[in-house]
Amino acid sequence: TFGSVRDSALLRGLPTAPEPRAADTATGSGPGTGGEPPWRHRLSRLSEPEGRKLLTELVRSEAATVL
């Protein structure tokens, strides 16, 4: 919200994010059950330690993709 109120030299060079597509909205998408992302279905079947490991791997993978 700060950037929308004041022009910022720091934020000026950043690209604008595209609008989400209908398939990417909160209802979920992908090959998971019920339109959910596949990781959500996998996560629901794991114990807490296994779930934390899966989420850690997911975050690392997504961060590596971005970087």
PDB file of N, CA, C and O in Angstrom:
ATOM      1  N   THR A   1       0.818  -1.192   0.000  1.00  0.00           N
ATOM      2  CA  THR A   1       0.000   0.000   0.000  1.00  0.00           C
ATOM      3  C   THR A   1       0.858   1.251   0.000  1.00  0.00           C
ATOM      4  O   THR A   1       0.437   2.284  -0.520  1.00  0.00           O
ATOM      5  N   PHE A   2       2.049   1.180   0.571  1.00  0.00           N
ATOM      6  CA  PHE A   2       2.930   2.344   0.603  1.00  0.00           C
ATOM      7  C   PHE A   2       3.237   2.821  -0.807  1.00  0.00           C
ATOM      8  O   PHE A   2       3.167   4.014  -1.104  1.00  0.00           O
ATOM      9  N   GLY A   3       3.581   1.866  -1.674  1.00  0.00           N
ATOM     10  CA  GLY A   3       3.932   2.225  -3.038  1.00  0.00           C
ATOM     11  C   GLY A   3       2.770   2.797  -3.829  1.00  0.00           C
ATOM     12  O   GLY A   3       2.969   3.559  -4.775  1.00  0.00           O
ATOM     13  N   SER A   4       1.570   2.434  -3.447  1.00  0.00           N
ATOM     14  CA  SER A   4       0.418   2.966  -4.177  1.00  0.00           C
ATOM     15  C   SER A   4       0.101   4.392  -3.758  1.00  0.00           C
ATOM     16  O   SER A   4      -0.590   5.115  -4.476  1.00  0.00           O
ATOM     17  N   VAL A   5       0.603   4.799  -2.599  1.00  0.00           N
ATOM     18  CA  VAL A   5       0.351   6.152  -2.099  1.00  0.00           C
ATOM     19  C   VAL A   5       1.451   7.106  -2.536  1.00  0.00           C
ATOM     20  O   VAL A   5       1.180   8.243  -2.923  1.00  0.00           O
ATOM     21  N   ARG A   6       2.704   6.636  -2.473  1.00  0.00           N
ATOM     22  CA  ARG A   6       3.840   7.493  -2.823  1.00  0.00           C
ATOM     23  C   ARG A   6       4.692   6.808  -3.877  1.00  0.00           C
ATOM     24  O   ARG A   6       4.839   5.586  -3.867  1.00  0.00           O
ATOM     25  N   ASP A   7       5.247   7.588  -4.778  1.00  0.00           N
ATOM     26  CA  ASP A   7       6.162   7.067  -5.774  1.00  0.00           C
ATOM     27  C   ASP A   7       7.475   6.728  -5.077  1.00  0.00           C
ATOM     28  O   ASP A   7       7.993   7.545  -4.314  1.00  0.00           O
ATOM     29  N   SER A   8       8.020   5.547  -5.322  1.00  0.00           N
ATOM     30  CA  SER A   8       9.248   5.124  -4.670  1.00  0.00           C
ATOM     31  C   SER A   8      10.272   4.702  -5.717  1.00  0.00           C
ATOM     32  O   SER A   8       9.987   3.858  -6.566  1.00  0.00           O
ATOM     33  N   ALA A   9      11.456   5.285  -5.656  1.00  0.00           N
ATOM     34  CA  ALA A   9      12.525   4.923  -6.581  1.00  0.00           C
ATOM     35  C   ALA A   9      12.915   3.460  -6.402  1.00  0.00           C
ATOM     36  O   ALA A   9      13.286   2.796  -7.370  1.00  0.00           O
ATOM     37  N   LEU A  10      12.835   2.959  -5.194  1.00  0.00           N
ATOM     38  CA  LEU A  10      13.176   1.570  -4.909  1.00  0.00           C
ATOM     39  C   LEU A  10      12.204   0.619  -5.600  1.00  0.00           C
ATOM     40  O   LEU A  10      12.621  -0.401  -6.149  1.00  0.00           O
ATOM     41  N   LEU A  11      10.921   0.943  -5.579  1.00  0.00           N
ATOM     42  CA  LEU A  11       9.906   0.063  -6.146  1.00  0.00           C
ATOM     43  C   LEU A  11       9.658   0.309  -7.629  1.00  0.00           C
ATOM     44  O   LEU A  11       9.050  -0.530  -8.293  1.00  0.00           O
ATOM     45  N   ARG A  12      10.103   1.413  -8.151  1.00  0.00           N
ATOM     46  CA  ARG A  12       9.821   1.792  -9.534  1.00  0.00           C
ATOM     47  C   ARG A  12      10.353   0.767 -10.529  1.00  0.00           C
ATOM     48  O   ARG A  12       9.718   0.535 -11.557  1.00  0.00           O
ATOM     49  N   GLY A  13      11.486   0.155 -10.257  1.00  0.00           N
ATOM     50  CA  GLY A  13      12.087  -0.783 -11.197  1.00  0.00           C
ATOM     51  C   GLY A  13      11.496  -2.180 -11.169  1.00  0.00           C
ATOM     52  O   GLY A  13      11.822  -3.003 -12.025  1.00  0.00           O
ATOM     53  N   LEU A  14      10.641  -2.462 -10.212  1.00  0.00           N
ATOM     54  CA  LEU A  14      10.059  -3.795 -10.120  1.00  0.00           C
ATOM     55  C   LEU A  14       8.938  -3.970 -11.134  1.00  0.00           C
ATOM     56  O   LEU A  14       8.143  -3.055 -11.350  1.00  0.00           O
ATOM     57  N   PRO A  15       8.870  -5.156 -11.763  1.00  0.00           N
ATOM     58  CA  PRO A  15       7.774  -5.385 -12.708  1.00  0.00           C
ATOM     59  C   PRO A  15       6.456  -5.568 -11.959  1.00  0.00           C
ATOM     60  O   PRO A  15       6.436  -5.985 -10.801  1.00  0.00           O
ATOM     61  N   THR A  16       5.374  -5.252 -12.632  1.00  0.00           N
ATOM     62  CA  THR A  16       4.052  -5.434 -12.055  1.00  0.00           C
ATOM     63  C   THR A  16       3.653  -6.893 -12.215  1.00  0.00           C
ATOM     64  O   THR A  16       3.821  -7.471 -13.289  1.00  0.00           O
ATOM     65  N   ALA A  17       3.130  -7.481 -11.165  1.00  0.00           N
ATOM     66  CA  ALA A  17       2.692  -8.874 -11.218  1.00  0.00           C
ATOM     67  C   ALA A  17       1.443  -8.987 -12.074  1.00  0.00           C
ATOM     68  O   ALA A  17       0.571  -8.120 -12.016  1.00  0.00           O
ATOM     69  N   PRO A  18       1.344 -10.054 -12.875  1.00  0.00           N
ATOM     70  CA  PRO A  18       0.143 -10.226 -13.692  1.00  0.00           C
ATOM     71  C   PRO A  18      -1.060 -10.585 -12.818  1.00  0.00           C
ATOM     72  O   PRO A  18      -0.909 -11.111 -11.716  1.00  0.00           O
ATOM     73  N   GLU A  19      -2.231 -10.297 -13.324  1.00  0.00           N
ATOM     74  CA  GLU A  19      -3.449 -10.665 -12.614  1.00  0.00           C
ATOM     75  C   GLU A  19      -3.548 -12.185 -12.580  1.00  0.00           C
ATOM     76  O   GLU A  19      -3.196 -12.840 -13.562  1.00  0.00           O
ATOM     77  N   PRO A  20      -4.021 -12.769 -11.470  1.00  0.00           N
ATOM     78  CA  PRO A  20      -4.140 -14.233 -11.410  1.00  0.00           C
ATOM     79  C   PRO A  20      -5.181 -14.736 -12.404  1.00  0.00           C
ATOM     80  O   PRO A  20      -6.210 -14.100 -12.634  1.00  0.00           O
ATOM     81  N   ARG A  21      -4.887 -15.884 -12.980  1.00  0.00           N
ATOM     82  CA  ARG A  21      -5.847 -16.503 -13.893  1.00  0.00           C
ATOM     83  C   ARG A  21      -6.922 -17.193 -13.068  1.00  0.00           C
ATOM     84  O   ARG A  21      -6.711 -17.467 -11.886  1.00  0.00           O
ATOM     85  N   ALA A  22      -8.041 -17.470 -13.655  1.00  0.00           N
ATOM     86  CA  ALA A  22      -9.154 -18.099 -12.944  1.00  0.00           C
ATOM     87  C   ALA A  22      -8.730 -19.429 -12.332  1.00  0.00           C
ATOM     88  O   ALA A  22      -9.181 -19.765 -11.237  1.00  0.00           O
ATOM     89  N   ALA A  23      -7.882 -20.192 -13.004  1.00  0.00           N
ATOM     90  CA  ALA A  23      -7.447 -21.491 -12.492  1.00  0.00           C
ATOM     91  C   ALA A  23      -6.506 -21.362 -11.306  1.00  0.00           C
ATOM     92  O   ALA A  23      -6.313 -22.330 -10.570  1.00  0.00           O
ATOM     93  N   ASP A  24      -5.916 -20.192 -11.103  1.00  0.00           N
ATOM     94  CA  ASP A  24      -4.953 -19.997 -10.023  1.00  0.00           C
ATOM     95  C   ASP A  24      -5.555 -19.355  -8.779  1.00  0.00           C
ATOM     96  O   ASP A  24      -4.815 -19.028  -7.852  1.00  0.00           O
ATOM     97  N   THR A  25      -6.829 -19.171  -8.728  1.00  0.00           N
ATOM     98  CA  THR A  25      -7.451 -18.494  -7.599  1.00  0.00           C
ATOM     99  C   THR A  25      -7.571 -19.412  -6.407  1.00  0.00           C
ATOM    100  O   THR A  25      -7.128 -20.559  -6.462  1.00  0.00           O
ATOM    101  N   ALA A  26      -8.157 -18.931  -5.340  1.00  0.00           N
ATOM    102  CA  ALA A  26      -8.215 -19.643  -4.061  1.00  0.00           C
ATOM    103  C   ALA A  26      -8.885 -21.003  -4.133  1.00  0.00           C
ATOM    104  O   ALA A  26      -8.719 -21.802  -3.212  1.00  0.00           O
ATOM    105  N   THR A  27      -9.625 -21.297  -5.171  1.00  0.00           N
ATOM    106  CA  THR A  27     -10.273 -22.601  -5.261  1.00  0.00           C
ATOM    107  C   THR A  27      -9.273 -23.699  -5.549  1.00  0.00           C
ATOM    108  O   THR A  27      -9.599 -24.875  -5.382  1.00  0.00           O
ATOM    109  N   GLY A  28      -8.079 -23.366  -5.970  1.00  0.00           N
ATOM    110  CA  GLY A  28      -7.042 -24.352  -6.221  1.00  0.00           C
ATOM    111  C   GLY A  28      -7.085 -24.853  -7.650  1.00  0.00           C
ATOM    112  O   GLY A  28      -8.050 -24.614  -8.377  1.00  0.00           O
ATOM    113  N   SER A  29      -6.035 -25.546  -8.043  1.00  0.00           N
ATOM    114  CA  SER A  29      -5.962 -26.087  -9.390  1.00  0.00           C
ATOM    115  C   SER A  29      -4.977 -27.227  -9.396  1.00  0.00           C
ATOM    116  O   SER A  29      -4.298 -27.487  -8.402  1.00  0.00           O
ATOM    117  N   GLY A  30      -4.905 -27.896 -10.505  1.00  0.00           N
ATOM    118  CA  GLY A  30      -3.916 -28.934 -10.662  1.00  0.00           C
ATOM    119  C   GLY A  30      -4.477 -30.323 -10.489  1.00  0.00           C
ATOM    120  O   GLY A  30      -5.684 -30.500 -10.325  1.00  0.00           O
ATOM    121  N   PRO A  31      -3.597 -31.313 -10.527  1.00  0.00           N
ATOM    122  CA  PRO A  31      -4.033 -32.699 -10.512  1.00  0.00           C
ATOM    123  C   PRO A  31      -4.419 -33.231  -9.137  1.00  0.00           C
ATOM    124  O   PRO A  31      -4.749 -34.411  -9.022  1.00  0.00           O
ATOM    125  N   GLY A  32      -4.391 -32.422  -8.107  1.00  0.00           N
ATOM    126  CA  GLY A  32      -4.806 -32.879  -6.777  1.00  0.00           C
ATOM    127  C   GLY A  32      -6.297 -33.141  -6.724  1.00  0.00           C
ATOM    128  O   GLY A  32      -7.020 -32.778  -7.651  1.00  0.00           O
ATOM    129  N   THR A  33      -6.763 -33.755  -5.674  1.00  0.00           N
ATOM    130  CA  THR A  33      -8.180 -34.071  -5.563  1.00  0.00           C
ATOM    131  C   THR A  33      -8.993 -32.830  -5.275  1.00  0.00           C
ATOM    132  O   THR A  33      -8.525 -31.933  -4.573  1.00  0.00           O
ATOM    133  N   GLY A  34     -10.194 -32.762  -5.800  1.00  0.00           N
ATOM    134  CA  GLY A  34     -11.101 -31.659  -5.516  1.00  0.00           C
ATOM    135  C   GLY A  34     -10.596 -30.307  -5.970  1.00  0.00           C
ATOM    136  O   GLY A  34     -10.999 -29.287  -5.410  1.00  0.00           O
ATOM    137  N   GLY A  35      -9.721 -30.263  -6.974  1.00  0.00           N
ATOM    138  CA  GLY A  35      -9.201 -28.990  -7.445  1.00  0.00           C
ATOM    139  C   GLY A  35      -8.106 -28.418  -6.565  1.00  0.00           C
ATOM    140  O   GLY A  35      -7.654 -27.297  -6.798  1.00  0.00           O
ATOM    141  N   GLU A  36      -7.672 -29.160  -5.561  1.00  0.00           N
ATOM    142  CA  GLU A  36      -6.606 -28.687  -4.671  1.00  0.00           C
ATOM    143  C   GLU A  36      -5.250 -28.912  -5.321  1.00  0.00           C
ATOM    144  O   GLU A  36      -5.109 -29.788  -6.175  1.00  0.00           O
ATOM    145  N   PRO A  37      -4.255 -28.134  -4.928  1.00  0.00           N
ATOM    146  CA  PRO A  37      -2.898 -28.400  -5.407  1.00  0.00           C
ATOM    147  C   PRO A  37      -2.456 -29.788  -4.943  1.00  0.00           C
ATOM    148  O   PRO A  37      -2.849 -30.219  -3.859  1.00  0.00           O
ATOM    149  N   PRO A  38      -1.647 -30.498  -5.736  1.00  0.00           N
ATOM    150  CA  PRO A  38      -1.249 -31.863  -5.369  1.00  0.00           C
ATOM    151  C   PRO A  38      -0.519 -31.948  -4.035  1.00  0.00           C
ATOM    152  O   PRO A  38      -0.651 -32.950  -3.332  1.00  0.00           O
ATOM    153  N   TRP A  39       0.251 -30.919  -3.667  1.00  0.00           N
ATOM    154  CA  TRP A  39       0.978 -30.977  -2.394  1.00  0.00           C
ATOM    155  C   TRP A  39       0.030 -30.959  -1.206  1.00  0.00           C
ATOM    156  O   TRP A  39       0.342 -31.537  -0.164  1.00  0.00           O
ATOM    157  N   ARG A  40      -1.114 -30.313  -1.338  1.00  0.00           N
ATOM    158  CA  ARG A  40      -2.071 -30.256  -0.230  1.00  0.00           C
ATOM    159  C   ARG A  40      -2.624 -31.646   0.069  1.00  0.00           C
ATOM    160  O   ARG A  40      -2.789 -32.020   1.231  1.00  0.00           O
ATOM    161  N   HIS A  41      -2.907 -32.407  -0.984  1.00  0.00           N
ATOM    162  CA  HIS A  41      -3.405 -33.774  -0.789  1.00  0.00           C
ATOM    163  C   HIS A  41      -2.325 -34.629  -0.131  1.00  0.00           C
ATOM    164  O   HIS A  41      -2.613 -35.381   0.800  1.00  0.00           O
ATOM    165  N   ARG A  42      -1.088 -34.520  -0.607  1.00  0.00           N
ATOM    166  CA  ARG A  42       0.013 -35.287  -0.012  1.00  0.00           C
ATOM    167  C   ARG A  42       0.225 -34.894   1.442  1.00  0.00           C
ATOM    168  O   ARG A  42       0.440 -35.753   2.297  1.00  0.00           O
ATOM    169  N   LEU A  43       0.166 -33.606   1.719  1.00  0.00           N
ATOM    170  CA  LEU A  43       0.405 -33.105   3.069  1.00  0.00           C
ATOM    171  C   LEU A  43      -0.636 -33.631   4.054  1.00  0.00           C
ATOM    172  O   LEU A  43      -0.311 -33.924   5.204  1.00  0.00           O
ATOM    173  N   SER A  44      -1.873 -33.751   3.612  1.00  0.00           N
ATOM    174  CA  SER A  44      -2.943 -34.191   4.510  1.00  0.00           C
ATOM    175  C   SER A  44      -2.754 -35.625   4.978  1.00  0.00           C
ATOM    176  O   SER A  44      -3.328 -36.022   5.992  1.00  0.00           O
ATOM    177  N   ARG A  45      -1.962 -36.407   4.259  1.00  0.00           N
ATOM    178  CA  ARG A  45      -1.753 -37.808   4.631  1.00  0.00           C
ATOM    179  C   ARG A  45      -0.484 -38.044   5.444  1.00  0.00           C
ATOM    180  O   ARG A  45      -0.202 -39.182   5.819  1.00  0.00           O
ATOM    181  N   LEU A  46       0.282 -37.002   5.721  1.00  0.00           N
ATOM    182  CA  LEU A  46       1.562 -37.161   6.406  1.00  0.00           C
ATOM    183  C   LEU A  46       1.473 -36.806   7.883  1.00  0.00           C
ATOM    184  O   LEU A  46       0.593 -36.063   8.317  1.00  0.00           O
ATOM    185  N   SER A  47       2.421 -37.365   8.643  1.00  0.00           N
ATOM    186  CA  SER A  47       2.547 -36.964  10.046  1.00  0.00           C
ATOM    187  C   SER A  47       3.105 -35.543  10.091  1.00  0.00           C
ATOM    188  O   SER A  47       3.547 -35.014   9.071  1.00  0.00           O
ATOM    189  N   GLU A  48       3.084 -34.929  11.268  1.00  0.00           N
ATOM    190  CA  GLU A  48       3.570 -33.549  11.372  1.00  0.00           C
ATOM    191  C   GLU A  48       5.035 -33.409  10.958  1.00  0.00           C
ATOM    192  O   GLU A  48       5.353 -32.507  10.182  1.00  0.00           O
ATOM    193  N   PRO A  49       5.951 -34.274  11.450  1.00  0.00           N
ATOM    194  CA  PRO A  49       7.352 -34.127  11.023  1.00  0.00           C
ATOM    195  C   PRO A  49       7.531 -34.326   9.510  1.00  0.00           C
ATOM    196  O   PRO A  49       8.301 -33.607   8.872  1.00  0.00           O
ATOM    197  N   GLU A  50       6.815 -35.306   8.943  1.00  0.00           N
ATOM    198  CA  GLU A  50       6.913 -35.527   7.505  1.00  0.00           C
ATOM    199  C   GLU A  50       6.327 -34.346   6.734  1.00  0.00           C
ATOM    200  O   GLU A  50       6.846 -33.960   5.686  1.00  0.00           O
ATOM    201  N   GLY A  51       5.235 -33.772   7.264  1.00  0.00           N
ATOM    202  CA  GLY A  51       4.616 -32.611   6.632  1.00  0.00           C
ATOM    203  C   GLY A  51       5.540 -31.410   6.637  1.00  0.00           C
ATOM    204  O   GLY A  51       5.625 -30.681   5.649  1.00  0.00           O
ATOM    205  N   ARG A  52       6.232 -31.203   7.747  1.00  0.00           N
ATOM    206  CA  ARG A  52       7.188 -30.089   7.819  1.00  0.00           C
ATOM    207  C   ARG A  52       8.311 -30.271   6.801  1.00  0.00           C
ATOM    208  O   ARG A  52       8.754 -29.314   6.166  1.00  0.00           O
ATOM    209  N   LYS A  53       8.762 -31.519   6.659  1.00  0.00           N
ATOM    210  CA  LYS A  53       9.821 -31.805   5.690  1.00  0.00           C
ATOM    211  C   LYS A  53       9.327 -31.528   4.270  1.00  0.00           C
ATOM    212  O   LYS A  53      10.043 -30.925   3.471  1.00  0.00           O
ATOM    213  N   LEU A  54       8.102 -31.967   3.954  1.00  0.00           N
ATOM    214  CA  LEU A  54       7.535 -31.719   2.632  1.00  0.00           C
ATOM    215  C   LEU A  54       7.394 -30.226   2.363  1.00  0.00           C
ATOM    216  O   LEU A  54       7.738 -29.752   1.281  1.00  0.00           O
ATOM    217  N   LEU A  55       6.890 -29.489   3.343  1.00  0.00           N
ATOM    218  CA  LEU A  55       6.729 -28.043   3.160  1.00  0.00           C
ATOM    219  C   LEU A  55       8.072 -27.346   2.989  1.00  0.00           C
ATOM    220  O   LEU A  55       8.198 -26.423   2.185  1.00  0.00           O
ATOM    221  N   THR A  56       9.077 -27.788   3.747  1.00  0.00           N
ATOM    222  CA  THR A  56      10.418 -27.213   3.618  1.00  0.00           C
ATOM    223  C   THR A  56      10.960 -27.446   2.212  1.00  0.00           C
ATOM    224  O   THR A  56      11.522 -26.539   1.598  1.00  0.00           O
ATOM    225  N   GLU A  57      10.787 -28.673   1.703  1.00  0.00           N
ATOM    226  CA  GLU A  57      11.245 -28.983   0.351  1.00  0.00           C
ATOM    227  C   GLU A  57      10.483 -28.163  -0.686  1.00  0.00           C
ATOM    228  O   GLU A  57      11.068 -27.693  -1.662  1.00  0.00           O
ATOM    229  N   LEU A  58       9.179 -27.993  -0.473  1.00  0.00           N
ATOM    230  CA  LEU A  58       8.370 -27.204  -1.401  1.00  0.00           C
ATOM    231  C   LEU A  58       8.833 -25.749  -1.437  1.00  0.00           C
ATOM    232  O   LEU A  58       8.987 -25.167  -2.511  1.00  0.00           O
ATOM    233  N   VAL A  59       9.054 -25.168  -0.260  1.00  0.00           N
ATOM    234  CA  VAL A  59       9.497 -23.769  -0.188  1.00  0.00           C
ATOM    235  C   VAL A  59      10.876 -23.613  -0.825  1.00  0.00           C
ATOM    236  O   VAL A  59      11.114 -22.655  -1.561  1.00  0.00           O
ATOM    237  N   ARG A  60      11.775 -24.539  -0.547  1.00  0.00           N
ATOM    238  CA  ARG A  60      13.114 -24.468  -1.146  1.00  0.00           C
ATOM    239  C   ARG A  60      13.050 -24.570  -2.665  1.00  0.00           C
ATOM    240  O   ARG A  60      13.746 -23.846  -3.377  1.00  0.00           O
ATOM    241  N   SER A  61      12.212 -25.472  -3.149  1.00  0.00           N
ATOM    242  CA  SER A  61      12.067 -25.653  -4.590  1.00  0.00           C
ATOM    243  C   SER A  61      11.503 -24.401  -5.254  1.00  0.00           C
ATOM    244  O   SER A  61      11.996 -23.966  -6.295  1.00  0.00           O
ATOM    245  N   GLU A  62      10.476 -23.829  -4.651  1.00  0.00           N
ATOM    246  CA  GLU A  62       9.871 -22.621  -5.214  1.00  0.00           C
ATOM    247  C   GLU A  62      10.842 -21.441  -5.149  1.00  0.00           C
ATOM    248  O   GLU A  62      10.918 -20.646  -6.085  1.00  0.00           O
ATOM    249  N   ALA A  63      11.583 -21.329  -4.043  1.00  0.00           N
ATOM    250  CA  ALA A  63      12.560 -20.246  -3.913  1.00  0.00           C
ATOM    251  C   ALA A  63      13.672 -20.403  -4.951  1.00  0.00           C
ATOM    252  O   ALA A  63      14.120 -19.422  -5.543  1.00  0.00           O
ATOM    253  N   ALA A  64      14.112 -21.640  -5.165  1.00  0.00           N
ATOM    254  CA  ALA A  64      15.154 -21.883  -6.160  1.00  0.00           C
ATOM    255  C   ALA A  64      14.666 -21.523  -7.560  1.00  0.00           C
ATOM    256  O   ALA A  64      15.431 -21.014  -8.379  1.00  0.00           O
ATOM    257  N   THR A  65      13.399 -21.788  -7.828  1.00  0.00           N
ATOM    258  CA  THR A  65      12.826 -21.437  -9.127  1.00  0.00           C
ATOM    259  C   THR A  65      12.825 -19.934  -9.325  1.00  0.00           C
ATOM    260  O   THR A  65      13.141 -19.441 -10.407  1.00  0.00           O
ATOM    261  N   VAL A  66      12.470 -19.210  -8.279  1.00  0.00           N
ATOM    262  CA  VAL A  66      12.401 -17.751  -8.364  1.00  0.00           C
ATOM    263  C   VAL A  66      13.794 -17.149  -8.491  1.00  0.00           C
ATOM    264  O   VAL A  66      14.008 -16.214  -9.263  1.00  0.00           O
ATOM    265  N   LEU A  67      14.734 -17.689  -7.731  1.00  0.00           N
ATOM    266  CA  LEU A  67      16.082 -17.128  -7.746  1.00  0.00           C
ATOM    267  C   LEU A  67      16.851 -17.592  -8.963  1.00  0.00           C
ATOM    268  O   LEU A  67      18.010 -17.216  -9.140  1.00  0.00           O
TER     269      LEU A  67
END
